[in-house]
Amino acid sequence: MKEKDARGDDAESSEITMIGASISRWTMSYFAMAIAWLFVALALMVAGVGFPAADVAAPDTLVLAHVVCIGWLSLAMCGALFQFVPVLVAKPLFSEKWALPALGLLTAGLASLLAGFLALGGRLPAWLWLLPLGAVLLIAGFGLIVVDLGLTAWLRPVGPARFVLVGLASLCVTVAFGAVFAFALVGWAGSTGQSLLAGGVPLHAIAGLGGWLTLTAMGVSYRLLSMFMLSPDVDDRKSGTTLMAGALAIAVTVVGGVLAVELFAGMDVVLSIAAVLGLATAALYGRDVCAIFRARKRRQLELNTRMATLSFASLAGTALLGAALVVTGDFAAHVGAFAFLAVFGWLSGLVLAKLYKIVAFLTWLETYGPVMGRTPTPRVQDLVAERRASKWFVIYYAGVWTGTLMLLVGQPWGFRAAAMAMTAGVIGVVREVIRTRQLADVANPLRLPGGARAPHLLFARN
């Protein structure tokens, strides 16, 4: 067995107490599907499909953006929320049975939407009806998830659960905008829909990336960081201030932006106010994360936490880059680089880092939780090989930061090379996650003690 740290046993006992023994059956399925879509996105970037080879608003770029935001990030986020929202509120999930149908609807809806974008770009026959069909399927899938998670979190909306509720509300706004756009592209949304399509795309993007994905990621990260570092939870008043700034930024964007579109007014003032509030949210979140690190009892940081710090650095870099581009008047010209760093440095980096730990922890609970106390069992850390895995995360982040630089200096081939490096890093991380799920790094005497069952790769056994 690997050498234990001084606080190893106490730390893992505390983690088990905090998370409980309840395991979401379909979380691994969501993670697997999300990773599959991530590989699709990386393949598209390596092949030069979408931005920067095409315009930001081109159909190919829309394909890439929705593969990343719905297929990769949203599915991974939903899978994590099915496991951790019950932990946040200390209540069982409202309905475990809705998770798998929702995954099917989201997968079918995304496939239909992407086919519609390809038809819009002339890569498929002109079957534009696939766009509203995809929108309806996505509404149904996300609707099941919002109701399921929303009713669960609403039972006890305290601490990080409030971030999830605001994130789910932002998801509803994002999906509503997307549905209007899908219907408008085939001429089924009237003049109002056409107006929103012409001027509302930034609102759709901000509600999705800033509200749904970022605020939800912040809320979940509060709990995961505290749990895995044995740190007290952030004071509710401080996290509440962070949430208020973030929620206000989204509200100003959506309400002010819609009014500006309807009144045929410019959105510069609205977006400027939202940007200031967004910067304040990032700064307040950074304050909260620093407080968690300072108060931790686990002094030796695990790999997932060390790599999460690189995603926090990417968030800070995103904020500074955005501010610099606005000051220099180059934001519109480099919005792709800004979005790339936010999506792959901050959000994707954090998801990959936490997915590495979550899979190990849930695998441990599923395999060894039922026999704990009756027979010797390994630690959670015995399921992973951090030294071997660390290089893949470093390669991934180096690729992201290099890719951002290549976009800023206008070097598409350099960007594609960086995307190749990112792909290599993700392949390495995913290989480590699969090995964890297969118990490949657990010493033989403890791998499957009496009464323990090997986990299934794609779902949790009942």
N, C-alpha and C positions, 0 to 999 in steps of 0.2 A: 504493500500500500504506500501511497505517497505520504510524505511527512506531514503531520498535522501542525497547523499554526496554534499558537497558545490559546486562542479563543475559539478554535474550530468547532468543538462539540457544543459549547454554549451558543455560538452564533447560529448553527443550523437548527438547534432546538428552538431558538427564538423565531427563526424563519418559519418553521413548521407550525408553531403556535399561531403566528400572525396570518399565515395563508390558509390554515385549516387543511382538511383532508379532501375537500370536494374538488373534483377535477372535471373541467368541461370536456365532454366527449369529443367535440368536433374542433377544438382549438388547433390541433395538429393539422387537420384537413385544411383549415383556413391558411395556416402558415405554408403548407405545401403548395397550395394553389397560388398564393401570393408570390412565393419564390419562383414558381414557373413563369408567372407574368413578368417578374423582374428580369429573368433571363431573356424573355422576348424583348423587353425594352432595351437591354444592353445589346442584343443582337441588332436591333434597329439602329442604334447609335453607331455601332462599329461599321455597319453597312452603309452609313451615310443617309439613312432615311429620316426625314424630318429635320428640324433645326439642328445645326446651322446650315445644312445643305439647302434647306427650303426656308421660306418665310415663316415667321412666328405664327401667323394665322393660316398657313397653308394646310390642306387636308392631311398631308403626311405628318405634319407637326401635331395636329389634333389627335391623330392615331397614337403617336408617341406619348403625348401628354396624358391621355386617358388610360393608356396601358399602365403608366407609372402611378397616376393618382388614384385610379379605381382598382386596377388589377393588383398592383403591388402594395401601395401604402394603405389603401382603405381596407382591403381584405386582411392584411396583417394586423391593422389596428382593431378591426372587428373581432378577429380571433383572440387577441389579447384581452379585449374588453369582456368577452364572454367568460374568461377565466377570472379577471381581476375586479370587475364591477361588484360581484358578490362579496369579494374581500373588502372593498372600500366601504361598503355599507353594512357588512356583517349580516347579510340576508341572502337566501338562495336566489338563483336566477328565476325570473318570472316564468319562463318556459324554455326548458332545454330543447324541446322538440322543434322549435322554430329555426334553430341554427342551420341545420342541413338544408331545408327548403330554401332558406334565404341565400345560402351559398350557391345553390343551383340557379336561382333566379338572377343573382348578380353575375354569374359566369355567362349565362345565356344572354342577359341584357348587354353586357360589355361586348361580347362577340358580335351581337347585332349592331350595336352602335359603331364599332370599328368597321364593320362591313359597310355601313352607311357612309362613313367618312371616306373609305376607299372608293365607293361609288361616286361620291362627290368629287373626288380627284381624278376620276376617269380610269382607275385601276380595276374596277368591276363594272358590270352593266349598271345602268342608271336606276338602281333599285333604292331610291331615296326614302321609300316608306320604311326601310330598315331603321332609319334614325328615330322616328317616333315609336316604333316597336321596341327598340332598345331602351328608349326613355321610360316606357311603361313598365317593362320588366325590371329596370333598375329602381323605379319608384316602388314596385312591389317588394323587391328584395331589401332595399334599405328601409322601407316602411316596417317590415317585420322586425328588423334589427333595432330601429329607433323605438318602437313600441316595447319590445322585449327588454332592452337595456334601460330605456327611459322609465318604465314602470318599476324596474328593479332599483334604480338609483333614486327615484322619487320617494321611495319608502324611508330613506334616511339621507337626505341631501346635505351632507356635511363634508368639510375638507375637500379633498381631491374630487369627490363625486360631483361637486358643483361644476368643476371644469368639464367633466364628462357631459353633464346636462347642457351646458352652453355649447359644447362641441356638437352634440346631437342636434341642437336647434340650428346650428350653423350648417350641419349636414342637410337638414330639411331645406334651408334656403338655397344651398348649392344645387341640390337635386331639382328644386323648383326652377331655378334659372336655367339649368341644363335642359330640362324638359321643354321650356318655352323656346329655347334656341333650336332644339331638335324639330319641333313642330313648325317653327318659323322658316327653317331651311327648306321645307317642302310646301310652304305657303299656306299652312293650316293654323296660323296663330294671329291673323288679323294685323291691323296697323300697330297695335300696342306691342305685339310680339316682334314685329319688324324693327320697331324703335329700340327695344331692348337688345335685339341681336346686333344692331348697329353700334350701340354705345355701352352695353352692359357686360361685355365679356370680362373686363377687369374686375367687376363686382363678383362675378361667378368665381373667378380665380382666387380672389382675396377671401371670400367666404369659405372656399374649400381648403386652400392651403393655410390661411391664417386662422380661421375659426375652427373648422372641423378637425383638421390634422394637427395644427400646432397647439391649440388650446387643450385638445384631448391628450396629446403627447405630454404636455406640461403636467397635466393633472395626474396621469398614470405614473410619470417619472418621479413625482414627489413621493408616492407610496413605494415604488420599487427601490429608489435610492435609500430611503429611510429603512426599508426592510432589509436590503442586502448589505447595508453598512452599519446596521444596528444603531441608527441615529433617531433621536426624537422627531416626531412629525413637525413640520413647519407650523408656526403659530397661525391659527385660523385668520387672524386679522391681517397678517402680512400676506398670506396667500390670497386672501379675499381682495386685498388692494391690487394684487397682480391680476387676478381674474377680472376685477372691475375695469381696469385699464384695457385689457384685451377685449372684453365684451363690448366696451364702449367703442373701441376702434372698429369692430365688426358692425356694430349698429350704425355708427356714423357713415361707414362705407355703404352699407346696403340701403338705408333709408335716404341718406343724402344723395347717393348715387342714382337711385330710382327717380327721385324728384328732379335731379338735374337732367336725366334723360327725358323725362316727361315734359319738362319745361324748356327743352332744347338749350339748356345752359351748359357751360363748361364744367368739368368735374375737377379742375385743378385745386380749388379750395377744399373740396370734400376729401380728395385723396391726400392733400397736404396735412390736413387735420388728422386723418387716419394714420398717416405715416408717423407723425409725432407721437400719437398714442401707441402705435406699434413699437416704436423705439423705447418708449417708457415701459411697455410690457416686457420687452426683452431685458431691459436693465433690472426691473424688479424681480423677474424670474432668476436672473443671474445672482442677485442678492440672496434669494431664497436657497438656491442650490449651494452657494458658498456656505450658508449657515448649516445646511445638512452635512457638508463635508467637514466643517469645523467641529461639529458636535458628535461625530461618529465614534463608536466604540471599537469597531473593526479597523485597526490601524493599517493593516496591509490590504491594499485594494485588490480586488479580484479583477480579472481581465475585462469583464463586461463593464465594470465601472471605469477602469482606465480608458477604455475605448469610448465610453460615453462622454468623457471629458473632451475628446476630439470633436464630437458632435456639438458640444456646447461651444467649443472654440469656433466651429463652423457657423453656429448661430450668431455669435458675436461678429464674426467676419461678414456674414450676410448683412447684419444691421449697419456695420461701418461702410461696407461697399455700397449699399443702397443710399446712405446719407451722402457719401462722396459723389456718387453719380448724379444725385439730385442737385447738389451744390454746383457741380460743373456743367449741369445741363445736358448730361449724356445718358440719363436714365433710359429714355426711350430706345436709344441706340444699343444699349447693353442690357436690356431687360432679360434677355435670354441667359446671360451669365449670372445675373442676380437670382433668377428662378432656379437655375441649375444648382447653384451652391446651396440654396435653401432646401431644395428637394433631396439632393443626394448627399450633401455634407451634413446638414442638420437633421432632417427627418429620416432619411434612409439610414444614415449612420447610426442614429439612436436606435432605430428599429432593429438593425442587424446586431448591435451590441447587446440589447436586452433580449432579443430572440435567442441568442447564444446561451444566456443564463436561464431564461424561462424554460426552454426545452430541457435543459439538464435538470432543473428543479422539478418540473412536472413528471419527467421520466423517473426521477428518484421517488417521488410520492407514489406514482402508480405501481412501481416495481417493488419497492422496499417498505413503503408505508404500511401495508397490511401485515408485515411480519416484524415490524420494528418492536424491539423489546423482547422478542421470543427467540431471536437468533442474531448473531453478529451481522451487521450490514455495513456497506461502504458509506463514505460521506458523499455529499453532492459533488464536491470538488474531485472526488475519485472517478467521476464519470467523464471528466474532460481532461484534455492535455493542453493547458494554457500556453506553455512555451511554444508548442508546435503551431497553435492557432494564431498566436499574436502576429506573426509575420503577414498573414493573409489580411488582417484588418489594416495593418500599416500600408500594404500595397493598395488596398481599396481607397483609403483616405488620400494617399499620395496621388492616385489617379484622379480623384475628385478635385483636389486642389489644382492639379496640373490642367485638368480639363477646363476649370473656371478661368485660369490664366490664358489658355489657348482661345477661349471664346472672347475674352477681353481684347486680345491682340489680333483677332481675326484670322486664326490659323485652323481651318477645318480639319486638315490632315493631322495636325497635332492633337486636336480634340478626339479624333477617332483612335489615335494611338493611346490616349489617356483612357478612353472607354474600354480598350482592350485590357489595360492594366486593371481597371475596375472589375471587368469580367473575371480576370484571373483571381483577384481577391475574393470575389463573391463565390466562385467555384470552391476555393479553399475553405471559406467559412462554412458553406453548405455541406461540404464533405465532413467537416468536424461535427456539425450538428447531426448529420446522419450517423456518424460513429457513436455519438452520445446516445442517440435513440436506440442503437443496436447494442449498447453496453460494451462496445469494442475495447475500451480502455480500462475496464474494471478487471482487477486481478481475479484469476480463476477461482480461488477458494471462496470469494465473496460474490462472484458474479450472479449466481442464481441460487441462493440458499434455499433450504426446504420451505415450501409454501409460496415462494415468489414465482411470478410468471413474467416471461419476457414481454415487453410492450410491443404493440403493433406500431408500424412506422407512421401510419396516417391517421390514426384515431386512438382514443383512450378506451381501454376495455372497461366494461361495467363490473 
